[in-house]
Amino acid sequence: MENKPRYIELAKHCIGLDRKKPYVRHGKKFYRPYRNFFATGKKYKDWETMEDVGYVARGDRNQHGGYTFFMTRAGLDWLGGQLGIHIYDESD
């Protein structure tokens, strides 16, 4: 994936990591998402790229002419590895 910082920022926003900080326990960082979705507009090529590698799944078409995308477990693990954080699934 080219432009990795862009994908990291999109993934962080998808799970709310751009607004809330991870917590630290025993010297390790953890994050529990309070959401896991991103509704795109008509331009969603970056999300398709992340979908192709298995980091997100595509949901239904939305009212903005795009789709709603969700981070997969593989995507959460990838993002956590990039940031040094254990990211729980939102349903955990």
C-alpha positions as CSV (number, residue, x, y, z in Angstrom):
1,M,0.0,0.0,0.0
2,E,1.5,3.3,-1.1
3,N,1.0,6.4,1.1
4,K,0.9,4.4,4.3
5,P,0.4,7.5,6.5
6,R,-2.8,8.3,4.7
7,Y,-4.2,4.8,5.3
8,I,-3.2,5.0,9.0
9,E,-5.0,8.3,9.4
10,L,-8.2,6.9,7.7
11,A,-8.1,3.8,9.9
12,K,-7.6,5.8,13.0
13,H,-10.6,8.0,12.2
14,C,-12.7,4.9,11.4
15,I,-12.3,3.6,15.0
16,G,-12.2,7.0,16.7
17,L,-8.5,6.8,17.6
18,D,-8.1,10.4,16.2
19,R,-10.3,11.7,19.1
20,K,-9.6,9.4,22.0
21,K,-6.3,8.3,23.3
22,P,-5.2,4.8,24.1
23,Y,-4.8,3.8,27.8
24,V,-1.6,2.4,29.3
25,R,-1.5,-0.6,31.5
26,H,1.7,-2.2,32.7
27,G,3.7,-0.1,30.2
28,K,1.6,-1.3,27.2
29,K,-0.9,0.7,25.2
30,F,-4.5,-0.5,24.6
31,Y,-7.4,1.0,22.8
32,R,-11.1,0.0,22.8
33,P,-13.0,1.5,19.8
34,Y,-16.2,3.2,20.5
35,R,-17.1,3.0,16.8
36,N,-16.0,1.1,13.8
37,F,-17.3,2.6,10.6
38,F,-16.6,5.2,8.0
39,A,-19.1,6.5,5.5
40,T,-17.5,7.6,2.3
41,G,-18.6,10.0,-0.4
42,K,-18.3,9.2,-4.1
43,K,-14.5,9.0,-3.9
44,Y,-13.5,5.9,-1.9
45,K,-10.5,4.6,-3.8
46,D,-8.3,4.5,-0.6
47,W,-10.9,2.4,1.1
48,E,-11.0,0.0,-1.8
49,T,-7.2,-0.4,-1.6
50,M,-7.6,-1.3,2.1
51,E,-10.4,-3.6,1.3
52,D,-8.2,-5.4,-1.3
53,V,-5.6,-6.3,1.4
54,G,-8.3,-7.3,3.9
55,Y,-8.1,-4.5,6.3
56,V,-11.6,-3.2,5.8
57,A,-15.0,-4.7,4.8
58,R,-17.5,-2.9,2.6
59,G,-21.0,-2.4,4.0
60,D,-24.1,-1.0,2.3
61,R,-24.2,1.9,-0.2
62,N,-25.0,5.1,1.7
63,Q,-26.8,8.4,1.0
64,H,-23.6,10.2,0.1
65,G,-23.0,8.1,-3.1
66,G,-20.3,5.9,-1.4
67,Y,-20.2,3.0,1.0
68,T,-19.8,2.4,4.7
69,F,-16.6,0.6,5.5
70,F,-15.6,-1.3,8.7
71,M,-12.2,-2.3,10.0
72,T,-11.7,-6.1,10.1
73,R,-9.8,-7.9,12.8
74,A,-6.8,-8.0,10.3
75,G,-7.1,-4.3,9.9
76,L,-7.2,-3.6,13.6
77,D,-4.1,-5.8,14.1
78,W,-2.3,-4.0,11.2
79,L,-3.1,-0.6,12.6
80,G,-2.2,-1.7,16.1
81,G,1.1,-3.0,14.8
82,Q,1.8,0.3,13.1
83,L,1.1,2.3,16.2
84,G,2.3,-0.1,18.9
85,I,-1.1,-0.4,20.5
86,H,-3.3,-3.4,21.2
87,I,-6.7,-2.6,19.6
88,Y,-9.7,-4.5,20.9
89,D,-12.6,-5.4,18.6
90,E,-15.5,-3.0,19.3
91,S,-17.6,-6.0,20.4
92,D,-15.0,-7.2,23.0
